[in-house]
Amino acid sequence: MEAEGRDWKRERLLRVVSPSLYQHVTIELESTHNVHSYDIEATAISEEHELELIIRYGDDFNHEERHSFSHQAIEQMDTTITDFIHAVGKNCVKVMVSDYFQRMKP
């Protein structure tokens, strides 16, 4: 059974596709938003001229954000990557807080 919206044939773990980008993502999320590597699922789809970064978070990783970056931007760790990571971090924190309060409801 395949989950909707996921391209399992092309999608690979980010830590395998681009270890340096994975490290950048996890360090930025942890240092600025206190979101740890086990709070997210980071995958990527590698194309000839770009890499589509996919970050899932929340209960059962059902929230997803995607952005494509050129290989040159990844090599230089362009500010657009950091901006995307911070946007994901803000949304992830909101979802995690909401999920927490949903679980704690009597």
C-alpha positions, 0 to 999 in steps of 0.5 A, spaced: 500 500 500 502 506 497 501 513 501 498 518 497 503 524 495 509 520 496 514 518 490 517 512 493 521 510 487 525 517 487 525 519 494 531 518 498 533 519 505 536 526 505 542 524 509 544 519 504 543 524 498 546 530 501 549 529 508 552 536 508 545 539 507 542 534 512 547 536 517 545 544 516 538 542 516 538 539 523 543 544 526 539 550 524 532 546 526 535 544 533 539 551 534 534 556 533 527 552 534 529 546 538 526 541 533 531 535 533 532 530 528 527 525 530 522 530 530 522 530 522 523 526 516 528 529 511 528 526 504 530 529 497 528 527 490 535 529 486 534 531 479 539 533 474 539 540 476 536 541 482 534 537 489 527 537 492 528 537 499 522 534 503 521 535 510 515 532 514 513 533 521 508 532 526 504 526 529 505 520 524 509 526 519 503 528 516 505 535 515 510 536 509 513 542 506 517 542 500 522 546 496 527 545 490 534 548 490 539 548 485 545 544 486 550 550 486 545 553 492 546 547 496 554 547 495 554 554 497 549 553 503 545 559 500 541 563 504 534 561 501 536 554 504 536 557 511 530 561 510 526 555 508 529 551 514 527 557 519 520 557 516 519 549 516 522 550 524 516 555 525 511 551 522 513 545 526 513 548 533 506 550 532 504 543 529 508 540 535 505 544 540 498 543 537 499 535 537 501 536 544 495 539 547 491 534 542 494 528 546 493 532 553 485 533 552 481 529 557 
